[in-house]
Amino acid sequence: MSQATGGDASRTTLVVVDDEELFLRALSSSLSRLHPEWRVLSTSDARSALDWLRTEDVDVLLTDLGMPNVDGLELLMDAATISPATSMVLMTGHTSNGALPDVRRRGIPVLEKPFPLGDAARIIEERLATRAGQLSGALSLSLEDLVQVLALSRREAIVRIRMGTSTGSLWFHEGTVVHASLGELVGEPAFYAILSRRGGRFAVEPYSPPPEHSIDSRWEELLMEGCRLMDEHVSGVSTAELVGIEQGDWFDDALEGSEMDPSEVVDGTETQTIQVKGTDMADIQASLEKLMSIDGATGCCVVDSNSGMMLGSLGGSAAFNLEVAAAGNTEVVRAKRKTMAALKLNDTVEDILITLKTAYHLIRPLSSNDALFIYLVLDKSRGNLAMARHVLASVETDIKVA
């Protein structure tokens, strides 16, 4: 069943998706009654919702989680690439679904059924009110997330990012970033300048060949390097020097209107620790030292699985780059969670063991914040796996996350 309430495309447009037709009808009627100025499109078929996203200027998509054919999570991801400017709200009666914490971390409100119908209108009002001035897409995406979505879905598209009076552009060819431009900047310097911004609006346009092929690096390398450059700049190292251009050409302008205050940039070369909100960095360092005392431990780190960046590390070597390993194992953690969500497993990941010929690789998400995980590398010839897992479980409780 698909139906529309109102026909003026210039009004705020909502798409509501739920396979329970009586509930769908009641919710759509409630939204139209509370806000006659809204245009409400409702359907029990996720494919119809995707068609509307392709052809309509949809402000908010409100979808159920558990549906046949295409479930709510798949619909969110598909919508992210079709209509990035659309805000999202998720409804579910399955509050134990393992994917919900990640959905909430990405800024998507979750309405737990049963809920008063007026709550849906309130949440939608909030989404509409916060759209202005954000870099908002279908998943309230950061630029890092947007790049990953387009890369992993192997999209061919041009992304335009409006930032104040300037517009940056990224060209994706089969999921690969092949060109970037921002003002007079092109290639990787333009990509890093765009990545440094916070706030703005973006749109995804059909692909057309770029004026030049200016980027050869893999998208994972671009994200890691871009995040490192921003961290180095905050730590007192000139980002402009690292990318081989004059700092005044772009970075100060890139900071304007962002979450980073140029006045807070530290002068000099002494490295400063970047505090992660809600996390005691002293706890992290002490925990890493405890892990490195395990017989056979050759490297360990604490990783943010949202960005793939390390919050702290010890060990590693020139032959085994912990930073690269952290980013790679972020994909392992995400893949495991995606599989559990697809299987609808009502459980949590305690740890993940990867056994190589000469080493054990242990990954343990923090129970206090599963966006973070501990990564430990253990030499098989010298280490005791059972003891390492015991110490890892103990160390996990030592890291305090608010």
Protein Blocks (a to p, Z undefined) as FASTA:
>chain_A
ZZdedjbfkbccdddddfblklmmmmmmmmmmmmmmbccdddfbfklmmmmmmmmccfbd
cddfbdghiafklmmmmmmmmmmmbccddddfblmbmklmmmmmnopacddddddfklmm
mmmmmmmmmmgopacdfkopafklmmmmmmmnopacdddddehjbccddddeehiafbdc
ehjbgcjllmmmmmmpgcdddddddddddfbdfbfbdfklmmmmmmmmmmmmmnopafkl
mnopafklmmmmmmgopabdfklpcgdjbdcddddehiafklmmmmmmmmmmpghiabdc
dddfknopafbdeejifklcfklmmmmmmmmmmmmmmmmmmnopacddfbdcdddfkbcc
dddddfklmkbccdddddfklmcfklmmmmmmmmmmmpccZZ
